[in-house]
Amino acid sequence: MILVDGSMGEGGGQILRSAITISILIGKPVKVVNIRSNRKDPGLKQQHVSILQLLSRIFDIRTENVVVGADWVEFKAHKNLEINSEKDKVHVDIGTAGSIPLLLQTLIPIISIFQKNLVLRIQGGTDVRYSPTIDYTKYVHRDVLSRIGITFNINVIKRGFYPKGQGIVDVEIKKISDLHTVELCNFKETQPNISSIAGRLPRHVPDRQIEYAITTLEKKGIKTIKHKSAIENSESPGSSILVYSTSDSGIYLGADSIGEKGIRAETIGYNAAIKFIADHEAQACVDQHLADMLVLPLSFVKGKSRYKISKITNHLSTNLELIRKLNGIDYSLEKIADNDFIVSIVGNPVI
């Protein structure tokens, strides 16, 4: 049994998600204690319960203490796990506005590296606080994972905003044929795209978000390639915006922002643009949030991967150290200059 202290480093839900993923892929049981102890609402959230329950269903794994608010959980994975062929199509309801993107961060690498195809319909939150938006998953996260060899298709049927959630997303995860190292260290000037959406709000809301994002970018000399503003179906009112750039040259930058009651649409657009500008001006090839997401999949790739970032976050350093302990990777963080770092990861493949 692997014991993981959920209070280490930044002490958030990513520790639990990483521990579960590695547990399944290396075939060893894990117990996580002090779950999310550094948060104001510690313990398992509904989205974590949904992830554990879903993985237990797919892999027929026994779990203990999987209830909302629990400060510890046991996940009893073992070697020679199999996925029942009858479970190739799965429906999961996270409940309320639990984050669909965070569930997919855990599920996609597991299923793909496990050499399995799976089709899911997931109900929950698509664009919620403290989580990437579903557009970030679709346009940024998916592109960089495909470069590694992990592929999936995603179709947003309905948006899910706080508090009702009830968004619907169809996801098709494909088994890998091979995993590849990445070298994302050569910044090239890039022009971003913008996607601004809203549900159950006036048409001018996503328009104002996108207009102010464009204005903010242009003040820094950054021209956009294309932009989209749309009203989409949702159960409760809400909005989001994503400023992003991905390219074959190895640039994967995304910055999103969620609409909130009492905050002007112009501010939402400005916030996303400012976050994009920070990474762009630092000539990062991978944005600050993606830097953390890449650690786990790259930990199972044979060879050395490298990527250039603008900031070493607590999420990144925590995830690197956790996965080093659980999966035996080697890593380094090299400071090139202010706002200029290279992350190197030598993986430990399981296939």
C-alpha positions as CSV (number, residue, x, y, z in Angstrom):
1,M,0.0,0.0,0.0
2,I,1.4,3.4,-1.1
3,L,0.7,6.1,1.5
4,V,0.3,9.7,0.1
5,D,0.0,12.8,2.3
6,G,-2.5,15.0,0.7
7,S,-1.2,18.0,2.6
8,M,2.2,18.0,0.9
9,G,3.1,21.1,-1.1
10,E,0.1,23.0,-2.3
11,G,-2.2,20.5,-0.7
12,G,-5.0,20.5,-3.3
13,G,-7.0,18.0,-5.3
14,Q,-4.3,17.4,-7.9
15,I,-2.4,15.3,-5.3
16,L,-5.4,12.9,-5.1
17,R,-5.8,12.8,-8.9
18,S,-2.2,12.1,-9.6
19,A,-2.0,9.4,-6.9
20,I,-5.1,7.6,-8.3
21,T,-3.7,7.7,-11.9
22,I,-0.4,6.3,-10.9
23,S,-2.0,3.7,-8.7
24,I,-3.9,2.2,-11.6
25,L,-1.1,2.4,-14.2
26,I,1.6,0.8,-11.9
27,G,-0.9,-1.6,-10.4
28,K,-0.5,-0.8,-6.7
29,P,-3.0,0.2,-4.0
30,V,-2.8,3.7,-2.6
31,K,-4.1,5.4,0.5
32,V,-4.3,9.2,0.5
33,V,-4.7,11.0,3.8
34,N,-5.2,14.7,4.7
35,I,-7.0,15.2,1.5
36,R,-7.1,18.9,0.4
37,S,-6.2,19.8,4.0
38,N,-4.8,23.2,2.8
39,R,-8.2,24.3,1.4
40,K,-10.9,26.2,3.3
41,D,-13.3,23.3,2.6
42,P,-11.0,20.3,3.0
43,G,-11.8,16.7,2.2
44,L,-13.3,15.0,-0.9
45,K,-15.4,17.2,-3.1
46,Q,-18.2,15.7,-5.2
47,Q,-16.1,15.7,-8.4
48,H,-13.4,13.6,-6.6
49,V,-16.1,11.1,-5.4
50,S,-17.3,10.9,-9.0
51,I,-13.8,10.2,-10.3
52,L,-13.2,7.5,-7.8
53,Q,-16.6,5.9,-8.3
54,L,-16.2,6.0,-12.1
55,L,-12.7,4.4,-12.1
56,S,-14.0,1.8,-9.6
57,R,-16.8,0.9,-12.1
58,I,-14.5,0.8,-15.1
59,F,-11.8,-1.3,-13.5
60,D,-13.8,-3.2,-10.8
61,I,-11.5,-1.7,-8.1
62,R,-12.4,-1.8,-4.4
63,T,-12.4,1.6,-2.6
64,E,-12.9,2.7,1.0
65,N,-14.3,5.9,2.5
66,V,-15.3,7.5,-0.8
67,V,-17.8,10.0,0.6
68,V,-18.0,13.8,0.3
69,G,-15.9,15.5,3.0
70,A,-13.7,12.4,3.7
71,D,-10.1,13.3,4.7
72,W,-8.7,9.9,3.6
73,V,-9.5,7.3,1.0
74,E,-8.1,3.9,-0.1
75,F,-8.0,2.9,-3.8
76,K,-7.1,-0.8,-4.1
77,A,-5.7,-1.1,-7.6
78,H,-3.6,-4.2,-8.5
79,K,-1.6,-5.6,-11.3
80,N,-3.3,-7.2,-14.3
81,L,-6.3,-5.0,-14.1
82,E,-8.8,-5.3,-17.0
83,I,-11.6,-3.2,-18.3
84,N,-14.8,-5.1,-18.9
85,S,-15.7,-4.9,-22.6
86,E,-19.3,-4.1,-21.6
87,K,-18.1,-0.9,-20.1
88,D,-16.7,0.6,-23.3
89,K,-19.5,3.2,-23.2
90,V,-20.0,4.9,-19.9
91,H,-22.3,7.6,-18.5
92,V,-21.3,9.6,-15.5
93,D,-23.1,12.4,-13.7
94,I,-20.7,14.4,-11.5
95,G,-23.6,16.3,-9.9
96,T,-24.2,20.0,-9.7
97,A,-21.4,22.0,-11.2
98,G,-18.5,19.5,-10.5
99,S,-15.7,20.1,-13.0
100,I,-15.8,17.9,-16.1
101,P,-12.3,19.2,-17.2
102,L,-10.7,18.1,-13.9
103,L,-12.3,14.6,-14.2
104,L,-10.9,14.3,-17.8
105,Q,-7.4,15.3,-16.6
106,T,-7.4,12.1,-14.6
107,L,-9.4,9.8,-16.8
108,I,-7.9,10.4,-20.2
109,P,-4.2,9.4,-19.5
110,I,-5.4,6.3,-17.6
111,I,-7.6,5.0,-20.3
112,S,-5.3,5.9,-23.2
113,I,-2.1,4.5,-21.6
114,F,-4.1,1.5,-20.4
115,Q,-4.5,0.6,-24.1
116,K,-8.3,1.0,-24.2
117,N,-10.9,2.9,-26.2
118,L,-13.7,4.4,-24.2
119,V,-16.7,6.6,-25.0
120,L,-18.2,8.7,-22.2
121,R,-21.1,11.0,-21.7
122,I,-20.3,13.3,-18.7
123,Q,-22.8,15.6,-17.0
124,G,-21.5,18.4,-14.7
125,G,-19.7,21.7,-14.9
126,T,-18.0,22.8,-18.1
127,D,-17.0,26.3,-17.1
128,V,-16.5,26.7,-13.4
129,R,-14.1,28.4,-10.9
130,Y,-10.8,26.7,-9.9
131,S,-10.8,24.6,-13.0
132,P,-9.8,24.9,-16.7
133,T,-12.8,25.6,-18.9
134,I,-14.0,22.9,-21.3
135,D,-12.7,25.0,-24.2
136,Y,-9.2,25.0,-22.7
137,T,-9.5,21.2,-22.6
138,K,-10.7,21.1,-26.2
139,Y,-8.3,23.5,-27.8
140,V,-5.1,23.5,-25.7
141,H,-4.9,20.4,-23.5
142,R,-6.1,18.0,-26.3
143,D,-3.5,19.4,-28.8
144,V,-0.5,19.0,-26.5
145,L,-1.6,15.5,-25.4
146,S,-1.9,14.4,-29.1
147,R,1.7,15.5,-29.5
148,I,2.6,13.0,-26.8
149,G,0.5,10.3,-28.4
150,I,-2.7,10.5,-26.2
151,T,-5.7,11.3,-28.4
152,F,-9.3,12.1,-27.7
153,N,-12.3,13.8,-29.3
154,I,-14.6,16.1,-27.3
155,N,-18.0,17.4,-28.2
156,V,-19.8,20.0,-26.0
157,I,-23.5,19.3,-26.1
158,K,-24.5,21.8,-23.4
159,R,-22.7,24.2,-21.1
160,G,-22.7,23.8,-17.4
161,F,-22.2,26.9,-15.3
162,Y,-22.3,27.3,-11.5
163,P,-24.5,26.7,-9.6
164,K,-26.8,24.3,-11.6
165,G,-24.1,22.7,-13.8
166,Q,-25.8,20.0,-15.8
167,G,-23.6,20.6,-18.8
168,I,-23.2,17.6,-21.1
169,V,-20.0,16.6,-22.9
170,D,-19.3,13.6,-25.1
171,V,-15.8,12.3,-25.0
172,E,-14.1,9.5,-27.1
173,I,-10.8,8.4,-25.7
174,K,-8.5,6.4,-27.9
175,K,-5.9,3.9,-26.9
176,I,-2.3,4.9,-27.6
177,S,-0.2,3.3,-30.3
178,D,3.0,4.9,-29.0
179,L,4.1,7.6,-26.6
180,H,6.5,10.3,-27.6
181,T,8.8,12.7,-25.7
182,V,8.4,16.4,-26.4
183,E,10.8,19.3,-26.8
184,L,8.9,22.5,-26.4
185,C,11.7,25.1,-25.7
186,N,11.9,27.2,-28.9
187,F,9.5,30.1,-28.7
188,K,8.2,31.6,-31.9
189,E,6.0,34.6,-32.2
190,T,2.4,33.5,-32.1
191,Q,-1.0,35.0,-32.8
192,P,-3.8,33.8,-30.5
193,N,-7.4,32.7,-31.2
194,I,-10.2,33.7,-28.8
195,S,-13.4,31.9,-27.9
196,S,-16.0,33.8,-25.9
197,I,-19.2,32.1,-24.9
198,A,-22.3,32.7,-22.7
199,G,-25.5,31.0,-21.8
200,R,-28.8,32.5,-20.7
201,L,-27.3,36.0,-20.9
202,P,-27.7,38.9,-23.4
203,R,-25.8,38.6,-26.7
204,H,-23.7,41.6,-25.8
205,V,-22.0,39.8,-22.9
206,P,-19.7,37.4,-24.9
207,D,-19.2,40.2,-27.4
208,R,-18.0,42.6,-24.7
209,Q,-15.7,39.9,-23.3
210,I,-14.1,39.4,-26.6
211,E,-13.8,43.0,-27.6
212,Y,-12.0,44.0,-24.4
213,A,-9.7,40.9,-24.7
214,I,-8.8,42.0,-28.2
215,T,-8.2,45.6,-27.2
216,T,-6.0,44.5,-24.3
217,L,-3.9,42.2,-26.5
218,E,-3.5,44.9,-29.2
219,K,-2.2,47.4,-26.7
220,K,0.8,44.9,-26.3
221,G,1.1,44.5,-30.1
222,I,-0.5,41.1,-30.2
223,K,-2.8,40.5,-33.1
224,T,-5.4,37.7,-33.0
225,I,-5.9,35.2,-35.9
226,K,-9.5,34.5,-35.4
227,H,-12.2,34.9,-32.7
228,K,-15.6,33.5,-32.0
229,S,-18.4,34.9,-29.8
230,A,-21.4,32.7,-29.2
231,I,-24.5,32.1,-27.1
232,E,-24.8,28.4,-26.1
233,N,-27.4,26.3,-24.4
234,S,-27.1,26.0,-20.6
235,E,-29.3,25.4,-17.5
236,S,-28.0,28.5,-15.6
237,P,-26.6,31.8,-16.7
238,G,-22.8,32.1,-17.1
239,S,-20.0,33.0,-19.4
240,S,-16.3,32.2,-20.1
241,I,-13.5,33.3,-22.5
242,L,-10.4,31.6,-23.7
243,V,-7.4,33.2,-25.3
244,Y,-5.1,30.5,-26.8
245,S,-2.4,29.7,-29.2
246,T,-1.2,26.2,-30.3
247,S,1.1,25.4,-33.2
248,D,3.2,22.6,-34.7
249,S,6.3,24.6,-33.8
250,G,5.6,23.7,-30.1
251,I,3.6,26.6,-28.6
252,Y,0.8,25.7,-26.2
253,L,-0.5,28.8,-24.4
254,G,-4.0,29.2,-23.0
255,A,-5.6,31.7,-20.6
256,D,-9.2,31.5,-19.6
257,S,-11.5,33.5,-17.4
258,I,-15.0,32.7,-15.9
259,G,-17.8,35.2,-15.8
260,E,-19.1,36.0,-12.3
261,K,-22.1,37.9,-11.0
262,G,-21.2,41.5,-10.3
263,I,-18.1,41.5,-12.5
264,R,-18.3,43.3,-15.8
265,A,-17.8,41.4,-19.1
266,E,-15.0,43.7,-20.0
267,T,-13.1,42.6,-16.8
268,I,-13.5,39.0,-17.7
269,G,-12.0,39.6,-21.1
270,Y,-9.3,41.7,-19.7
271,N,-8.3,39.0,-17.1
272,A,-7.9,36.3,-19.8
273,A,-5.9,38.6,-22.0
274,I,-3.5,39.7,-19.2
275,K,-2.8,36.0,-18.3
276,F,-2.0,35.2,-21.9
277,I,0.2,38.3,-22.2
278,A,2.2,37.3,-19.2
279,D,3.3,33.9,-20.7
280,H,3.6,35.4,-24.2
281,E,6.0,38.2,-23.1
282,A,8.1,35.7,-21.2
283,Q,8.3,33.7,-24.4
284,A,7.0,30.6,-22.7
285,C,6.1,27.6,-24.9
286,V,3.8,26.1,-22.3
287,D,1.5,28.1,-20.1
288,Q,1.7,28.0,-16.3
289,H,-1.3,25.7,-15.8
290,L,-0.4,23.3,-18.6
291,A,3.1,22.9,-17.1
292,D,1.5,21.1,-14.2
293,M,-0.8,19.0,-16.4
294,L,2.0,17.6,-18.5
295,V,4.0,16.1,-15.6
296,L,1.9,13.0,-15.2
297,P,1.6,11.8,-18.9
298,L,5.2,12.6,-19.5
299,S,6.2,10.5,-16.4
300,F,5.2,7.4,-18.4
301,V,7.1,8.3,-21.6
302,K,10.5,6.7,-22.2
303,G,13.2,9.3,-22.6
304,K,13.6,12.9,-21.7
305,S,11.0,15.6,-22.4
306,R,11.6,19.4,-22.0
307,Y,9.4,22.4,-22.0
308,K,9.9,26.1,-21.4
309,I,7.7,28.0,-18.9
310,S,7.5,31.5,-17.3
311,K,6.9,30.5,-13.7
312,I,7.4,27.6,-11.3
313,T,4.0,27.3,-9.5
314,N,3.3,25.4,-6.3
315,H,1.1,23.1,-8.3
316,L,4.0,22.2,-10.6
317,S,6.6,21.6,-7.9
318,T,4.2,19.5,-5.8
319,N,3.2,17.4,-8.8
320,L,6.8,16.8,-9.8
321,E,7.9,15.7,-6.3
322,L,4.8,13.5,-5.8
323,I,5.2,11.7,-9.1
324,R,9.0,11.3,-8.6
325,K,8.2,9.4,-5.3
326,L,5.4,7.3,-6.8
327,N,6.7,6.6,-10.3
328,G,10.4,7.0,-10.0
329,I,10.9,9.8,-12.6
330,D,13.9,12.1,-12.8
331,Y,13.3,15.8,-13.2
332,S,15.0,19.1,-13.1
333,L,14.0,22.8,-13.1
334,E,16.5,25.0,-14.7
335,K,16.4,28.8,-14.4
336,I,17.5,30.4,-17.7
337,A,16.6,34.0,-16.7
338,D,13.9,35.8,-14.8
339,N,10.5,34.4,-16.0
340,D,12.3,31.8,-18.0
341,F,12.6,28.1,-16.8
342,I,13.1,24.7,-18.5
343,V,11.3,21.7,-17.0
344,S,13.0,18.4,-17.8
345,I,11.3,15.0,-17.1
346,V,12.8,11.5,-17.7
347,G,9.8,9.1,-17.6
348,N,9.4,5.6,-16.3
349,P,7.2,3.8,-18.9
350,V,4.7,1.0,-17.9
351,I,4.2,-0.3,-21.5
